[in-house]
């Protein structure tokens, strides 16, 4: 098994190779592992299913012991793929509080931090200006029946 990370590596059924790929990946690739689903409202507004979590986003926890709680993203650790949220803390035995690291797959983004304009892509201004509209149902008129000429009528018209 190679010791260096390779971008040409496609997939393996072996979990150890999958873990090795993720662990040895460079930071610009590890950032893509921090993708997180959007809420239903944001999906319809921006036309995207998921985005990378960024400091300042408001997220809701959907799995784990803190399920149902929400807060603002305080810090994103790309090296360990952890996300830290304000007010999600554990009290240690000595009485100090420590923020709990969470994985991006256990979160849903409720509100986006749009300080970076290029976050939503090249056409982000168009998407914000024109949210997805509900389709209008228009009653269609029944087509008028075509008048068919018979062969006898055509002969009469051409002779007469």
C-alpha positions in Angstrom: 0.0 0.0 0.0 1.4 3.4 -1.0 2.4 5.8 1.8 1.5 9.1 -0.1 -1.9 10.5 -0.9 -3.0 10.2 -4.5 -5.7 12.2 -6.3 -6.1 9.4 -8.8 -7.3 6.9 -6.2 -11.0 6.2 -6.9 -12.4 3.9 -4.2 -11.9 0.8 -2.2 -14.1 -1.6 -0.3 -11.6 -1.8 2.5 -12.4 0.6 5.3 -8.7 1.0 6.2 -7.9 2.4 2.8 -10.9 4.7 3.0 -9.7 6.0 6.4 -6.2 6.4 5.1 -7.4 8.4 2.1 -9.2 10.8 4.3 -6.5 11.1 6.9 -3.7 11.7 4.5 -5.6 14.1 2.2 -4.3 17.6 1.8 -6.3 20.5 3.4 -7.9 21.7 0.2 -9.4 18.2 -0.2 -10.3 17.8 3.5 -12.4 21.0 3.2 -14.7 19.2 0.9 -15.4 16.6 3.6 -17.1 19.3 5.6 -20.1 19.5 3.4 -23.5 19.8 5.2 -27.1 19.6 4.1 -29.2 22.7 3.8 -32.7 23.1 5.4 -35.7 22.8 3.1 -36.2 26.6 2.9 -32.6 27.2 1.9 -32.7 24.4 -0.7 -35.6 26.0 -2.5 -34.2 29.5 -2.2 -30.7 28.7 -3.5 -31.3 25.6 -5.6 -28.5 23.7 -3.8 -28.7 20.6 -1.6 -25.5 21.0 0.4 -22.7 23.5 1.2 -19.5 23.5 3.1 -19.9 24.6 6.8 -18.3 28.0 7.5 -17.8 29.9 10.7 -20.9 32.0 11.4 -23.5 29.6 10.0 -26.4 28.7 12.2 -26.8 24.9 12.3 -29.1 22.4 13.9 -27.9 19.1 15.3 -29.9 16.1 13.9 -27.9 13.2 15.4 -26.2 12.4 18.7 -26.7 13.3 22.3 -27.3 17.0 21.5 -30.0 16.2 18.9 -32.5 19.0 18.3 -30.2 21.8 19.7 -29.0 24.6 17.4 -26.4 27.3 17.6 -23.8 29.3 15.6 -20.7 27.7 14.3 -17.8 28.9 16.5 -14.9 27.1 14.8 -14.2 24.7 12.0 -11.2 22.4 12.3 -10.3 21.2 8.8 -7.5 18.9 10.0 -9.7 16.8 12.2 -13.0 17.4 10.3 -14.7 18.8 13.4 -17.1 21.6 13.9 -17.6 23.4 17.2 -20.9 25.2 18.0 -21.6 27.8 20.6 -23.6 26.6 23.7 -22.9 23.0 22.9 -20.6 22.2 25.8 -19.6 19.5 28.2 -18.7 20.1 31.8 -15.5 18.2 32.7 -14.8 16.7 36.2 -12.7 19.7 37.3 -15.7 22.0 36.5 -14.4 23.6 33.3 -16.5 23.7 30.2 -15.3 22.4 26.8 -17.0 22.7 23.4 -18.0 19.4 21.8 -16.5 18.5 18.4 -19.2 17.4 15.9 -19.1 16.0 12.4 -20.7 17.8 9.5 -22.8 14.9 8.5 -24.7 15.2 11.8 -25.8 18.8 11.1 -28.3 20.8 9.0 -27.6 24.4 8.0 -30.4 26.7 9.1 -29.0 30.1 8.2 -26.0 30.9 5.9 -23.1 33.3 6.6 -23.0 35.2 3.4 -20.0 37.4 4.1 -18.2 35.7 1.2 -20.1 36.5 -2.0 -18.6 33.7 -4.0 -19.7 31.0 -1.5 -22.8 30.1 -3.5 -21.1 30.1 -6.9 -20.8 32.5 -9.8 -24.5 33.2 -10.2 -25.2 33.7 -6.5 -26.6 37.2 -7.1 -29.1 35.9 -9.6 -30.2 33.2 -7.2 -30.8 35.6 -4.4 -32.6 38.1 -6.5 -34.9 35.5 -8.1 -36.0 32.8 -5.6 -37.6 29.7 -6.9 -41.2 30.5 -7.8 -44.2 28.2 -7.4 -45.5 27.0 -10.7 -48.8 28.5 -11.8 -51.4 26.2 -13.2 -52.9 27.6 -16.3 -56.2 26.1 -17.7 -55.5 24.8 -21.2 -58.1 25.4 -23.8 -59.3 22.4 -25.7 -58.0 22.4 -29.3 -60.7 23.1 -31.9 -61.5 20.1 -34.1 -60.0 20.3 -37.5 -62.4 20.3 -40.5 -61.5 17.5 -42.7 -62.4 17.7 -46.3 -63.5 14.5 -48.0 -62.3 13.5 -51.4 -65.7 14.1 -53.0 -65.7 17.8 -51.8 -62.2 18.3 -53.2 -63.2 17.0 -56.6 -66.3 19.2 -56.6 -64.3 22.3 -55.7 -61.7 21.7 -58.4 -64.3 21.0 -61.1 -66.8 23.7 -60.2 
